[in-house]
Amino acid sequence: MKSWICLALILLPLFSVVEGHQFGSPRLMKIDEETIVMAKFAIAEHNRQAKKNLVYVNVVQETMQIVAGVLYRLIIAAKNGRGAVINHEAFVWDKLDSSRTLVSFRECMPAAYVKRFTTDVCTPVGN
């Protein structure tokens, strides 16, 4: 029995490398109901903290990483007070004790702006 456990522990990192992902590295995920719940939590928490009134539109992309729970990196489209839909990047940590924390939340720069100036940008992975 112990030898099987040892073998599994040795082979697990090898399989994750074969798949193109290192163990614990961020992975692009398919958007599901849990993703939408996390995105709505991120917007509600940001609105509460920053006294804003963003309205959820949809999730553009989700990446997740296992770190003492799950760390979600979400690109979320949200309407601002003027009705403009703008992408935002949010990191939500879903902890092992079932609590959630909004780690960061920021507005993504439009692609045209980024090309004119060298600045920080949050674009979906793979684009």
C-alpha positions in Angstrom: 0.0 0.0 0.0 2.8 2.4 0.9 4.6 1.7 -2.3 1.5 2.6 -4.3 1.2 5.9 -2.5 4.8 6.7 -3.1 4.5 5.8 -6.8 1.4 8.1 -7.1 3.3 11.0 -5.5 6.2 10.5 -7.9 4.0 10.3 -11.0 1.6 13.1 -10.2 4.0 15.9 -11.1 5.0 14.1 -14.2 1.4 13.9 -15.5 0.8 17.6 -14.8 4.0 18.5 -16.8 2.9 16.2 -19.7 -0.4 18.1 -19.7 1.5 21.3 -20.1 0.8 22.6 -16.6 3.0 22.6 -13.6 1.4 21.5 -10.3 -0.3 24.5 -8.7 0.1 26.8 -11.7 -2.8 28.9 -12.9 -5.2 27.1 -15.4 -7.6 28.6 -17.8 -11.1 27.3 -16.9 -14.5 27.0 -18.6 -16.9 29.6 -17.2 -19.6 27.9 -15.1 -22.2 28.9 -12.4 -19.5 29.0 -9.7 -17.5 31.4 -11.8 -20.5 33.7 -12.1 -21.0 33.6 -8.3 -17.4 34.6 -7.8 -17.7 37.4 -10.3 -20.8 38.8 -8.7 -19.1 38.6 -5.3 -16.1 40.5 -6.6 -18.3 43.3 -8.0 -20.5 43.5 -4.9 -17.4 43.6 -2.6 -15.7 46.2 -4.8 -18.8 48.3 -4.8 -19.0 48.1 -1.0 -15.3 49.0 -0.5 -14.9 51.7 -3.2 -18.5 53.1 -2.9 -19.1 52.4 -6.6 -22.1 51.2 -8.4 -20.8 48.7 -11.1 -23.3 46.3 -12.5 -22.3 42.8 -13.6 -22.6 42.0 -17.3 -20.7 38.8 -17.9 -17.4 36.9 -17.2 -15.0 37.2 -20.1 -12.4 34.8 -18.8 -11.5 32.7 -15.7 -8.2 31.4 -14.5 -7.9 29.5 -11.3 -5.0 28.3 -9.1 -5.0 26.0 -6.1 -3.4 27.8 -3.2 -4.8 27.0 0.3 -8.2 27.1 -1.4 -8.8 28.4 -4.9 -7.5 31.8 -6.2 -9.7 32.9 -9.1 -8.5 35.5 -11.6 -11.5 36.8 -13.4 -11.9 39.2 -16.3 -15.4 40.7 -15.7 -17.4 43.0 -17.9 -19.3 45.5 -15.8 -21.4 48.6 -16.5 -20.3 51.8 -14.8 -22.6 54.7 -13.8 -22.6 56.1 -17.3 -23.7 52.8 -18.9 -20.3 52.0 -20.4 -19.3 48.4 -20.3 -15.7 48.1 -19.2 -13.6 45.0 -18.4 -12.2 44.6 -14.9 -9.7 42.2 -13.5 -10.5 40.7 -10.1 -8.7 38.2 -7.9 -11.0 36.3 -5.5 -9.6 33.9 -2.9 -12.0 31.1 -2.0 -10.4 29.9 1.2 -10.5 26.4 2.7 -12.7 27.6 5.5 -15.4 28.5 2.9 -14.8 32.2 3.3 -14.1 34.5 0.3 -11.8 37.5 0.0 -11.5 40.0 -2.8 -7.7 40.3 -3.2 -7.6 42.9 -5.9 -9.9 44.6 -8.4 -8.9 47.0 -11.2 -10.2 48.4 -14.4 -8.6 47.0 -17.6 -7.1 49.6 -20.0 -8.6 49.7 -23.5 -6.3 48.1 -26.1 -6.0 51.4 -28.1 -4.8 53.2 -25.0 -2.2 50.5 -24.2 -0.7 50.6 -27.7 -0.1 54.4 -27.4 1.4 54.3 -23.9 3.4 51.7 -22.0 1.2 50.9 -19.1 -0.1 48.0 -17.0 -2.9 46.2 -18.7 -5.1 43.2 -17.9 -6.1 41.3 -21.0 -7.4 37.8 -21.3 -4.7 35.1 -21.4 -3.9 33.9 -24.9 -4.8 37.2 -26.6 
